[in-house]
Amino acid sequence: MAQGLYTSAILFPLAVLAAGIAPGWQPASAEEAMTIGTGSRAGVYFQVGRAACRLINETRDAHGIACSAEPTAGSIANLEALRKGEIEFAVAQSDWQFHAVNGTSRFAEAEADPDLRAVFSVHGEPFTLVARRDSGIRHLRDLAGKRVNIGNPGSGQRGTMEVVMRAMNWDKASFSLAEELPASQQSLALCHDRVQAMIYTVGHPNDSVAQAVRLCDAVIAEVSGQQIQKLVDENPYYAMTAVPGGLYAGNTKDVTTFGVKATLVTSAAVPAETVYSVTKAIFENLDQFRAMHPAFARLQPEVMVRDGLSAPLHEGAARYFKERGWL
């Protein structure tokens, strides 16, 4: 069983608050607690965790599991914590799930994680380039020489930006400033002209992007070209996509980019019954889940059990999906 399966009595009250559970609420037993690693409070990953935990906690009488959603540095940090047994579930980009289970890219030194297991995928996440209108940045190629927030170390967006930088033959010196702010701080930095552009691999609509557009007249810039197409062609976890027009003021047309999927993952060390109960709690209340954030509105179970899952399905999730006829 995973070392972190039973959340400590010291950390659990903080996790409970993060999950949106009433401060006076306590599980009948600490042995029933589980944690989902998410991302920045400003991002959709945190909303995935909150939404999942809400459904799990609302159905606790049926399975006896108490869930908390923890804000974290993002995908890479989540996958590392999951491997160490510090958390039971994690939200991660589909590309970093692939690299973790195969021991490639940022996970080459740690080697492949044979215990990583997929549960399901969630929303699509376009690689989103947001720029001040007065910066003249309208395309990815315009970033060279500009002040750019490339994301905080340990986040999926930083990892994906590093992939893009290598594809474009850039390094930090290619920018006049390569800032490393977390998602929760980058919109303010953009509005204060500390940076001229920020990148975010995120589901839409997103509050941070909306804030940047609304408060500092930002635009969504195109991410395309030969180098990006090559990334998509060579990596099955990427796909060309678009940030839909009309979601943000002044950005009326679809903007071409590429993207990944957000996924929920766990460890083979987490019991099958736990994963089965978690999966059932979410999918049998999927309409409620869809209503909890606009990025979830179009989720379809047939897609969620297939797309973006590079790691083997956990036996608990597979059992539930087979019962529903989706596998």
Secondary structure as GFF3:
##gff-version 3
##sequence-region A 1 327
A	DSSP	alpha_helix	12	18	.	.	.	ID=ss1
A	DSSP	three_ten_helix	30	32	.	.	.	ID=ss2
A	DSSP	beta_strand	33	37	.	.	.	ID=ss3
A	DSSP	alpha_helix	44	58	.	.	.	ID=ss4
A	DSSP	alpha_helix	60	63	.	.	.	ID=ss5
A	DSSP	beta_strand	66	70	.	.	.	ID=ss6
A	DSSP	alpha_helix	75	84	.	.	.	ID=ss7
A	DSSP	beta_strand	89	93	.	.	.	ID=ss8
A	DSSP	alpha_helix	94	102	.	.	.	ID=ss9
A	DSSP	three_ten_helix	105	107	.	.	.	ID=ss10
A	DSSP	beta_strand	116	132	.	.	.	ID=ss11
A	DSSP	three_ten_helix	133	135	.	.	.	ID=ss12
A	DSSP	three_ten_helix	140	143	.	.	.	ID=ss13
A	DSSP	beta_strand	147	149	.	.	.	ID=ss14
A	DSSP	alpha_helix	156	167	.	.	.	ID=ss15
A	DSSP	three_ten_helix	172	174	.	.	.	ID=ss16
A	DSSP	beta_strand	177	179	.	.	.	ID=ss17
A	DSSP	alpha_helix	183	191	.	.	.	ID=ss18
A	DSSP	beta_strand	197	201	.	.	.	ID=ss19
A	DSSP	alpha_helix	207	216	.	.	.	ID=ss20
A	DSSP	beta_strand	218	221	.	.	.	ID=ss21
A	DSSP	alpha_helix	226	234	.	.	.	ID=ss22
A	DSSP	beta_strand	239	243	.	.	.	ID=ss23
A	DSSP	beta_strand	255	267	.	.	.	ID=ss24
A	DSSP	alpha_helix	272	283	.	.	.	ID=ss25
A	DSSP	alpha_helix	286	291	.	.	.	ID=ss26
A	DSSP	three_ten_helix	294	296	.	.	.	ID=ss27
A	DSSP	alpha_helix	301	304	.	.	.	ID=ss28
A	DSSP	alpha_helix	315	323	.	.	.	ID=ss29
###
